[in-house]
Amino acid sequence: MLFVILIGGGIGYAFGGFPGFLIGAIAGVGLVRWAKWKIQKRLRAVQSGFMESVFAVMGAVCKADGVVTDDEIRVAEGLFEKFRLNAEQRQTAKAAFNRGKSDDFDLDAALAEFMRVSGGQSGLLQMFLQVQVAAVAADGEVHPAEHEMLVRVARGLGLSEQQVEQLEALLRGGAASGGGPSREKQLEDAYKVLGVSSDVSDDELKRAYRKLMSENHPDKLAGRGMPESMREMAEEKTQEISHAYDLIKSAREQGATNA
């Protein structure tokens, strides 16, 4: 801010001496305030569009197998709690969910509108997709029809099927903390979470890990328009990315020791 004020003052001084300096400095203050207002207005628009689009698309995704079950409705309502929505926001989310599961819902148009509002920012798009994956995977399994719908959503957001599989693997990793998949399956999923093959070098593995951690940092996502109520989910994702990286490192170190 100070830099802009000084620049404005300097330009004013060049044309009108000290009075010009004052006018230029005042103009600089006005410019900074206008820029902040524009940024805040855009963030509010992204945050509002994010939450409404999330639940509308969720309604369509949950109906992918032909019917929205009571379990899926409970999952959606559970997200109201997780995202700490107030009464008004819950009503908006419910209306969006019901709109999304209706037969005449235009999924492609809804995804295109969110792409426009979000500016196509990768971190926000992946977080949007993560919520959809979490909704259909709440029963511990993603059915083929649901997977295909998730792929359709991903492509509508300019993302790939691999990124859907990354998120599915990430959620399996979170569930695995209580037991379940074998260590071999957990390791396979860990590589999927980081988006790399099992034969990458240690340096390539570290670069992939750092890139994902940077892209998914909660503060960075919040600054780009992610609602603050979704910070917990963003933090959980970075924890799972770290867990996947640690699991792979541990397996590689153990393999080197036994070699």
Secondary structure, DSSP 4 states (H G I P E B T S, - for coil): -HHHHHHHHHHHHHHHHHHHHHHHHHHHHHHHHHHHHHHHHHHHHHHHHHHHHHHHHHHHHHTTTSS--HHHHHHHHHHHHHTT--HHHHHHHHHHHHHHTSTT--HHHHHHHHHHHHTT-HHHHHHHHHHHHHHHTTTS---HHHHHHHHHHHHHTT--HHHHHHHHHHHHHHHGGGS-S-HHHHHHHHHHHHT--TT--HHHHHHHHHHHHHHT-HHHHHHTT--GGGHHHHHHHHHHHHHHHHHHHHHHHHHHHH-
